[in-house]
Amino acid sequence: MTYIIFHKYKINELNQVDNLINKVEMEKSQRIITQVYGYTICLVAIITFLLSTISLVNAIIDLSDPLHSSFNGGGSQNVISYENFKMDILKSSANSTDIKSNTYIPEEKMLHTMYESAKADKLKSIYHQSYKSILISSLLVLLSLVLFLIHWRIARKVNLVNSSPVF
């Protein structure tokens, strides 16, 4: 009888040890998953930060010289100079599908007015695109920094807990 009670006590103790081992293994796997998640979000935040910073710098450069910007807003004519604009208009009127003898070529004053209008339209479009890009890129930089800091702390906290001995 004493042997059966002792044996039941040992089996109960072994079950408790087995449950403790399972609990420790589950905690380790949860820590590993949390660490991988935290470091993955940090990596994504770094990549987002770099790409947004590049976009932000490009938008600022486009604002410094809007006529030479990479945005192609405000029509397809070249408005860098009046002469380039005039050549584009003359080429387009020469390449028109109308009868060649009836091709309309605007007067110099009208061409100049068209140039100023196209230039103002392109500048307005470039300013809009640049400011929009600056706003979006700035928000993404800020968001990526916040995400990075939060998840870095989480991953580091889990790493510190993981390095402490489990009893």
N, C-alpha and C positions, 0 to 999 in steps of 0.2 A: 504494500500500500504506500509506503513511504517512497518507494522507487517511482510509482505512478505519479504521485504529486510532484516529486522532483523532476520527472520527465516532462510533465505538463508545464512546469515552471520554466524549464529550459526551452521548450517549444515556443511558449509565449514570449520569452526573451529573444529567441531567434527571429520571431515574426516582427517584433519591435525593431530589431536591428535591421532586418530586411526593409521594413517601411522607412526607416531613417535613411538607408542607402538610396532607396528610390526617390525620396524627397530631395536628397542632396544632388542626385543626378538630374532631376527635373529642374532644380534651381540653377545648376550649371548650364543646362541647355537653354534655359530662359535668359540667363546672363549673356551667353554667346549670341543668341538671336538679337537681344537688345543692343549688344555692342556692334554687331554687323549692321543692324538697322541704323544706329547712330552714325557710324562711320560712312555708310553709304549716303545718307542725307548730307553729311558734311562734304563728301566728294561732289555730289550734285550741286550743292550750294557754291562750291569753289568754281566749278565750271560755269554756272550761271553768272557768278560775279565777274569772271573774266570776259565772257561774251557780252554782258551788259556794259562793262567798262569800255570795251572796244566800240560798241554802238554809241555810247555817250560821247566818246572822243570824236568819232566821225561826225556826229551831229553838231558838235561845237565847232569843228573845222568847217563844216558846211555853212554855218552861220557867219564865219569870218569872211568867206568869199562866196556869196550865194550864187553868183552867175556861173561859177565853175564847179558847182556842187555836183555830187553824184546823183541827186534827185533829178528826175526828168519831168518836172512839173510845168504846167502852163503851156502846153503845146509842143510841137516837135521842131519848131524853127530854132535856129541858133541865134540867141539874143546877146551873145557876148559883145558883139559890136554891130553897129548899124550896117556896115559893109557886108558882113556875113549874113545878116538877116536879109538884106536886099538881094544878095546872090541866091539865097534859098528860095525867095519868092519868085525871082526871075526863072530859076530852074524849074520850079513847080509849074509855073505858067507855060513854059516851053514844053514840058512833058505832059501837058493836059491832053485829054482825049478829044477835046473840041477841035473844030476845024482850025488849022494852023493860022490862017489869015485873019480869023476873028478873035484871036487871043487877046484878052484884056490885060494890059500892063498899067498898074496904077501910077499916078503922077508922083513926083518926088515928095511933095507935101503929104500926100495920103500915105505913102510908104513910111515916112517918118512917124506919122501918127500911129500907124499899125505897129511899127517897131516899139514905140513907147508903151502902147497898150499891151503888147505881148511880153515886153520886159517887166512891166508892173505885175502882170498876171503870174509870170514865172517866179518873180521875187516873192509874191504873196504865197504862192504854193510852197516854195522852198522854206520860207519862214514857218509856215504852218507845220510842214513835215518835220523840220528840225526841232521845233519846240515840243511837238508830240513825241518825237524820239527821245529827247532829253528827259521829258517827264516819265515816260515808260521805263527808260533805262535806269533812271535814278531810283524809281520805286523798286525795280528788280534788284538793284545793288543793295538797297536798304533791306529788302526782304531776304535776300540771300545771306546777308551778314547776320540778321536776327536768327534765321534758321540754323546757320552754322554754329553760332554761339550756344544756342539752346541744345542742339544735338551733340556738340562737342562736350559740353558739361555732362550730359546724360551718359555718353559713352565713357568719359573719364571716371564718373562716379561708379559706374558698373565695373570698370577696370579696377578701381581701388577696392571695391567690395570683393571682387573676384580674387584679388591678390591676398586678402586677409584669410587666415585659416578658418575652416568650418569645423566646428566641434559637434 
